[in-house]
Amino acid sequence: MPRPHLALLLSLIGAAVLSQFSARIDPYFLDVLIGVGINVILAVSLNLVNGHTGQFSLGHAGFMSVGAYLSAAVSLFLAPRIFGNLSAAGPVLQGGAFLLALATGGVAAALAGLLVGAPSLRLRGDYLALVTLGFGEIIRVLFQNLEVLGGALGLNAIPAYTTIFWVLAFVAITVFVVTCLVDSTYGRGFLATHDDEIASAAIGLNPTRYKIVAFVIGAFFAGIAGGLYGHFKLTITPTGFDFTRSIEIVVMVILGGMGHTLGVILAAILLTVLPEVLRPVAEYRMILYSLLLILLMLWRPQGLLTFRIGSRASR
């Protein structure tokens, strides 16, 4: 069995074993662990776009919100009609309903990524950042005014389907998919697009197509993370997916090292645990983030947590 597939299998087995002992874990630490997993999914998926493909997206929270709202809507309104009373159902039926909700949220986020990416990914740098930022704000305002999805009050009483198993399983799947994609022959197109779009086009590649593919895949996993988040917090509001949330995800990618998967994972863990450590001064969290970015750009622009393992494509 190839090493990535073996690592995925072992990770899924480890997630299943750990979930059997989740009842013995302190609820506070379990909350933090699940938050770490969701942020790892977000950071690794954004790293495919910002790191491996060389774009700069500021709308990842928008895709997360699409996944969160659509998956929650499926669990609240559609799944009971298909599966019946899920509150009294067994874990298998609940798991099936949850997978349906997550798949719906992920596909909806991917379609949103395609809708945004197709016309805008011909742009570069600051222009692309502004377009994706605008998209994130448009999505937030739409959800804020859609009364069928709760409007400004959001959605409440979402079923508590998210467990440590589901989070760790999707962390493993996200890392596996992104790593195998970048390491594949097709994935060399992402790296070529990152290095030089003009040279890539000169040898017959289509940089726009690679950027759109990366954007759609990144949006899909952001939607999955949103679905996990909604079914864990049980309440979602538009303000939970604002510009600040997108910036937090971008900070994880930059701090970990653009294009370095291991570094991005460690940065996501650090920046999820750090607010808990700094809880007594939580009001200064964004100031500390901003200072961290400034120092990073001045002293170590390649990222604090950069590890080069194997070929460049395995970053």
C-alpha positions as CSV (number, residue, x, y, z in Angstrom):
1,M,0.0,0.0,0.0
2,P,1.4,3.5,-0.9
3,R,2.6,5.5,2.0
4,P,-0.1,8.3,1.7
5,H,-2.9,5.7,1.6
6,L,-1.4,3.8,4.6
7,A,-1.1,7.1,6.5
8,L,-4.8,7.9,5.7
9,L,-5.9,4.4,6.9
10,L,-3.9,4.6,10.1
11,S,-5.3,8.1,10.7
12,L,-8.9,7.0,10.3
13,I,-8.3,4.0,12.6
14,G,-6.7,6.4,15.2
15,A,-9.7,8.7,14.9
16,A,-12.0,5.8,15.5
17,V,-10.0,4.6,18.5
18,L,-9.8,8.1,20.1
19,S,-13.5,8.6,19.6
20,Q,-14.1,5.6,21.9
21,F,-12.4,7.5,24.7
22,S,-13.9,10.9,24.0
23,A,-16.3,10.6,26.9
24,R,-13.3,10.5,29.3
25,I,-11.8,13.7,27.9
26,D,-12.5,17.0,29.7
27,P,-15.2,18.8,27.7
28,Y,-13.1,22.0,27.5
29,F,-10.1,20.2,26.0
30,L,-12.4,18.3,23.7
31,D,-13.9,21.6,22.5
32,V,-10.4,23.0,21.8
33,L,-9.3,19.8,20.0
34,I,-12.3,19.9,17.7
35,G,-11.6,23.6,17.1
36,V,-8.1,22.7,16.2
37,G,-9.2,20.1,13.7
38,I,-11.7,22.5,12.0
39,N,-9.0,25.1,11.6
40,V,-6.5,22.6,10.2
41,I,-9.0,21.7,7.5
42,L,-9.5,25.4,6.7
43,A,-5.8,26.2,6.7
44,V,-4.7,23.2,4.6
45,S,-7.5,23.9,2.0
46,L,-6.6,27.6,1.7
47,N,-2.9,26.6,1.5
48,L,-3.8,24.8,-1.8
49,V,-4.9,28.2,-3.2
50,N,-2.6,30.7,-1.5
51,G,0.4,28.5,-1.1
52,H,0.7,25.9,-3.8
53,T,-1.0,27.8,-6.6
54,G,0.3,31.3,-5.6
55,Q,-3.0,33.2,-5.4
56,F,-4.2,35.4,-2.6
57,S,-7.8,34.7,-1.5
58,L,-9.4,36.6,1.3
59,G,-12.9,34.9,1.1
60,H,-12.4,31.5,2.6
61,A,-14.8,32.3,5.5
62,G,-17.4,32.9,2.8
63,F,-17.1,29.4,1.5
64,M,-17.1,28.1,5.1
65,S,-20.4,30.0,5.7
66,V,-22.0,28.4,2.6
67,G,-21.1,24.9,3.9
68,A,-22.2,25.7,7.4
69,Y,-25.6,27.1,6.4
70,L,-26.4,24.6,3.7
71,S,-25.4,21.6,5.8
72,A,-27.4,22.9,8.7
73,A,-30.4,23.5,6.5
74,V,-30.2,19.9,5.3
75,S,-30.0,18.6,8.9
76,L,-32.9,20.8,10.1
77,F,-35.3,20.6,7.2
78,L,-34.4,17.9,4.6
79,A,-32.9,15.0,6.6
80,P,-36.0,14.5,8.9
81,R,-38.2,14.1,5.8
82,I,-35.8,11.5,4.3
83,F,-34.7,9.6,7.4
84,G,-37.6,10.3,9.8
85,N,-37.1,11.1,13.5
86,L,-33.3,11.2,13.8
87,S,-33.2,12.1,17.5
88,A,-34.3,8.5,18.3
89,A,-32.4,6.9,15.4
90,G,-29.2,4.9,15.8
91,P,-25.7,6.1,15.1
92,V,-25.6,4.6,11.6
93,L,-28.7,6.5,10.4
94,Q,-27.5,9.7,12.1
95,G,-24.1,9.3,10.4
96,G,-25.7,8.9,7.0
97,A,-27.8,12.0,7.6
98,F,-24.6,13.9,8.7
99,L,-22.7,12.8,5.6
100,L,-25.5,13.9,3.4
101,A,-25.5,17.3,5.1
102,L,-21.7,17.7,4.9
103,A,-21.7,16.6,1.2
104,T,-24.4,19.1,0.4
105,G,-22.5,21.9,2.2
106,G,-19.2,21.0,0.5
107,V,-20.7,20.8,-3.0
108,A,-22.5,24.1,-2.5
109,A,-19.3,25.7,-1.4
110,A,-17.4,24.2,-4.4
111,L,-20.1,25.6,-6.7
112,A,-19.7,29.0,-5.1
113,G,-16.0,28.7,-5.6
114,L,-16.5,27.9,-9.3
115,L,-18.9,30.9,-9.5
116,V,-16.4,33.3,-8.0
117,G,-13.3,31.7,-9.5
118,A,-14.3,31.4,-13.2
119,P,-14.5,35.1,-13.8
120,S,-12.1,36.4,-11.2
121,L,-9.1,34.1,-11.3
122,R,-7.8,35.8,-14.4
123,L,-6.8,38.5,-12.0
124,R,-3.7,38.4,-9.8
125,G,-2.5,39.7,-6.5
126,D,-4.3,42.6,-4.9
127,Y,-7.1,42.5,-7.5
128,L,-7.9,38.9,-6.7
129,A,-7.8,39.6,-3.0
130,L,-10.3,42.4,-3.4
131,V,-12.7,40.2,-5.4
132,T,-12.6,37.4,-2.9
133,L,-13.0,39.8,-0.1
134,G,-16.0,41.3,-1.8
135,F,-17.5,37.8,-2.3
136,G,-17.1,36.9,1.4
137,E,-19.0,40.1,2.4
138,I,-21.7,39.5,-0.2
139,I,-22.3,36.0,1.1
140,R,-22.4,37.3,4.7
141,V,-25.0,40.0,3.8
142,L,-27.1,37.5,1.9
143,F,-27.3,35.1,4.8
144,Q,-28.0,38.0,7.1
145,N,-31.1,38.9,5.0
146,L,-32.4,35.4,4.2
147,E,-35.2,34.9,6.7
148,V,-35.6,31.3,5.6
149,L,-32.1,30.7,7.0
150,G,-32.8,32.7,10.2
151,G,-31.7,36.1,9.0
152,A,-29.5,38.1,11.3
153,L,-30.3,35.6,14.2
154,G,-28.9,32.7,12.2
155,L,-29.9,29.1,12.6
156,N,-30.4,27.5,16.0
157,A,-31.0,24.0,17.4
158,I,-28.7,22.4,14.8
159,P,-28.2,18.6,15.6
160,A,-25.0,17.9,17.5
161,Y,-23.6,15.4,15.0
162,T,-19.9,16.6,15.0
163,T,-17.7,14.4,17.1
164,I,-13.9,14.0,17.4
165,F,-14.1,11.1,15.0
166,W,-15.7,13.1,12.2
167,V,-13.3,16.0,12.7
168,L,-10.1,14.0,12.7
169,A,-11.3,11.8,9.8
170,F,-11.9,14.9,7.6
171,V,-8.6,16.4,8.7
172,A,-6.9,13.2,7.5
173,I,-8.9,13.2,4.2
174,T,-8.2,16.9,3.6
175,V,-4.4,16.5,4.1
176,F,-4.4,13.3,2.0
177,V,-6.3,14.8,-0.9
178,V,-4.2,18.0,-1.0
179,T,-0.9,16.2,-0.6
180,C,-1.7,13.6,-3.3
181,L,-3.0,16.2,-5.6
182,V,0.1,18.4,-5.3
183,D,2.4,15.4,-5.6
184,S,0.6,14.1,-8.7
185,T,1.5,14.8,-12.3
186,Y,-1.5,17.1,-12.6
187,G,-0.5,18.8,-9.4
188,R,2.8,20.0,-11.0
189,G,0.6,22.4,-12.9
190,F,-0.3,24.1,-9.6
191,L,3.4,24.6,-8.8
192,A,4.2,25.8,-12.3
193,T,1.3,28.3,-12.0
194,H,2.7,29.4,-8.7
195,D,6.3,30.0,-10.1
196,D,5.5,31.7,-13.4
197,E,2.1,31.9,-15.1
198,I,3.6,33.3,-18.3
199,A,6.2,30.4,-18.6
200,S,3.4,27.9,-17.8
201,A,1.2,29.2,-20.6
202,A,4.2,29.2,-22.9
203,I,4.7,25.4,-22.5
204,G,1.0,24.7,-23.1
205,L,-0.5,24.8,-19.6
206,N,-3.6,26.7,-18.8
207,P,-2.9,28.6,-15.5
208,T,-6.5,29.8,-15.2
209,R,-7.8,26.3,-15.2
210,Y,-5.3,25.2,-12.5
211,K,-6.3,28.2,-10.4
212,I,-10.0,27.4,-10.8
213,V,-9.5,23.7,-9.9
214,A,-7.5,24.7,-6.8
215,F,-10.1,27.3,-5.8
216,V,-13.0,24.8,-6.2
217,I,-11.2,22.1,-4.2
218,G,-10.2,24.6,-1.5
219,A,-13.8,25.9,-1.3
220,F,-15.2,22.3,-1.0
221,F,-13.1,21.5,2.1
222,A,-13.9,24.9,3.5
223,G,-17.6,24.0,3.1
224,I,-16.9,20.7,4.9
225,A,-15.2,22.6,7.8
226,G,-18.2,24.9,7.9
227,G,-20.6,21.9,8.2
228,L,-18.5,20.4,11.0
229,Y,-18.4,23.8,12.7
230,G,-22.2,24.3,12.5
231,H,-23.0,20.8,13.9
232,F,-20.6,21.4,16.7
233,K,-21.6,24.9,17.8
234,L,-25.3,24.1,17.2
235,T,-25.9,27.8,16.4
236,I,-24.5,29.8,13.5
237,T,-24.9,33.5,12.7
238,P,-23.5,35.6,9.7
239,T,-21.2,37.5,12.0
240,G,-19.3,34.3,12.7
241,F,-18.0,34.2,9.1
242,D,-17.0,37.8,8.6
243,F,-13.7,39.3,7.3
244,T,-12.0,38.7,10.6
245,R,-12.5,35.0,10.2
246,S,-11.0,35.0,6.8
247,I,-8.0,36.9,8.1
248,E,-7.5,34.4,10.8
249,I,-7.2,31.6,8.3
250,V,-4.8,33.6,6.1
251,V,-2.6,34.2,9.1
252,M,-2.4,30.4,9.7
253,V,-1.2,29.9,6.2
254,I,1.3,32.7,6.2
255,L,2.6,31.8,9.7
256,G,3.1,28.2,8.7
257,G,4.8,29.0,5.5
258,M,3.0,29.4,2.1
259,G,3.0,26.0,0.4
260,H,4.3,24.0,3.4
261,T,1.6,21.7,4.6
262,L,3.2,20.6,7.8
263,G,4.0,24.1,8.8
264,V,0.4,25.2,8.1
265,I,-0.9,22.4,10.2
266,L,1.3,23.4,13.1
267,A,0.4,27.1,12.7
268,A,-3.3,26.2,12.7
269,I,-2.8,24.3,16.0
270,L,-0.8,27.2,17.5
271,L,-3.3,29.9,16.5
272,T,-6.2,27.9,17.9
273,V,-4.6,27.1,21.2
274,L,-3.0,30.6,21.6
275,P,-6.3,32.4,22.2
276,E,-7.1,30.0,25.0
277,V,-3.8,30.7,26.6
278,L,-4.4,34.4,26.2
279,R,-8.0,34.3,27.3
280,P,-7.4,36.9,30.1
281,V,-6.4,39.4,27.4
282,A,-8.7,38.1,24.6
283,E,-9.6,41.7,23.6
284,Y,-6.0,42.2,22.3
285,R,-5.9,39.0,20.3
286,M,-6.1,40.6,16.9
287,I,-3.5,43.2,17.9
288,L,-1.2,40.3,18.7
289,Y,-2.0,38.6,15.4
290,S,-1.2,41.9,13.6
291,L,2.2,42.3,15.4
292,L,3.0,38.7,14.6
293,L,2.4,39.2,10.9
294,I,4.5,42.4,10.9
295,L,7.4,40.6,12.7
296,L,7.1,37.6,10.4
297,M,7.3,39.7,7.2
298,L,10.3,41.5,8.6
299,W,12.3,38.7,10.0
300,R,11.1,35.4,8.4
301,P,9.0,36.0,5.3
302,Q,9.1,32.3,4.3
303,G,7.2,31.4,7.5
304,L,8.2,30.5,11.0
305,L,7.2,26.9,10.8
306,T,8.8,25.9,7.5
307,F,9.9,22.3,7.1
308,R,11.2,21.0,3.8
309,I,10.6,17.2,3.6
310,G,11.4,15.5,0.4
311,S,10.6,17.2,-2.9
312,R,9.2,20.6,-3.3
313,A,5.8,19.2,-4.3
314,S,5.5,17.5,-0.9
315,R,5.6,20.7,1.0
